[in-house]
Amino acid sequence: MPSRPSPRPAPPARRFPYGAAVTVAELDRDPHPLLARLRAHEPVSWLPALECWLVTSHDLAVRVMRDAASFTVDDPRFSTARLLGPSMLSLDGREHTRHRDPFARAFRPAMTRERFTAFVEAEAARLVTALAPAGRAELRGDLAGPLAVAVVAEALGLDGVDAATVRSWYGEFVDGVSAITAGQEPPPGAAVAYDRLRAAVREVIGASPAGSPLASAAHRNPDRGEGTAKGGGLTEAEVVANAAVLMFGGIDTTEGMITNAVLHLLEDPGRLALVQADPGGLLAGAIEESLRLEPSASVVDRYATRDLDLGGAPVRKGDLVRVSIAGANRDPAVFADPDRFDPRRENVSEHLAFAHGPHFCFGAPLARLEAHAVLTALLTRLPGLRLDPSRQAPVRGLVFRKPPHLHVLWGTPPGTSDM
């Protein structure tokens, strides 16, 4: 593995004064006002706090994510590669295709609808029905997370692993990636989770259950060691790394997507009433608008492969170029009145919440299916659904953004009458 490049001298603060003033705490807490300032004055800015360029405009974000020749993920500093080894998320070119295609084929839109619609809708209905008698719940932990875990376990064929175990693994991986992104060492639990996931993957590959993308990716190959698998299949280590990557997209970011969408609807009663009056016409748009306003994965990382000018910024070979999906999604050059939630927004599909270019998230149809199933179940089965005013929490996160908890109530509020 190539050694980590030597740190570059930081550009003078006078060149990028807005970026020089950025703090990690501000990005974690509420980045949107800051991102708007950067986008207006320094759409590509050097951030000493993160030792990277931050891209906040939509057009430049698309350029970076589309141009894999100039901006690569294949770098020894890439967070998931440091934690898990090479995977579809940390490779480009032919190797990226070799890792990605065996999994992507199983998640094409038509196949996703055919294979998962009944399962996802039934699981969402089951979870919401179980919550109904209590009149209150914490929806991130009681609904969004369990659904996302169940769907990933089903999708990967991890039938013998209970949901709590799967969730603990991905939690360790998320903590590890977040630590690396913040310039820290990953906690030791990530390595333990990796070893346990590897044992489970080995069992799935050996049993080769029908429809398992893990077994398909390995091509049921007898040579599943560390070398190249015979017949073009992935090695065991490669399958494990990609399984962990799918947990990020399938669990953490989907959990965040669902939680953020519920929060966006419930924080404005007028907005909720509008969608409830026409769910067939507006629910899908509301989900997309939530993705635009608060993408659950707020940044993606690339590394410059050559010296180049990017929006007037002197990017050098080896520089970390961090694309702010959150910033690009509120670019007023693309989205009119970008801070307003509008489920009827005509060009909402131009948001970048699922990235862009070669690394576009192929699990997007499944994530959308899950969000739609959850919101449908909540709005039809829990009348009077509303936020618990005594236990509200804002969205947080440097990389993965969602509220730490989402407490809700339903039923007739005390002191009112349903007559």
Secondary structure, DSSP 4 states (H G I P E B T S, - for coil): -PPPPPPPPPPPTTTSHHHHT--HHHHHH--HHHHHHHHHH-SEEEETTTTEEEE-SHHHHHHHHH-TTTEES-STT-HHHHHH-S-GGG--HHHHHHHHHHHHGGG-HHHHHHHHHHHHHHHHHHHHHHHGGGSEEEHIIIIIHHHHHHHHHHHHT-TTS-HHHHHHHHHHHHHHHHHHHTT-PPPTHHHHHHHHHHHHHHHHHHH--TT-HHHHHHTT-S--SSSPPGGGPPPHHHHHHHHHHHHIIIIIHHHHHHHHHHHHHHT-HHHHHHHHH-HHHHHHHHHHHHHHHS-SB-EEEEEESS-EEETTEEE-TT-EEEEEHHHHTT-TTTSSSTTS--TT-TTGGG--TT--GGG--TTHHHHHHHHHHHHHHHHHHSTT-EE-TTS----B-SSB-B-S--EEE-SSPTT----
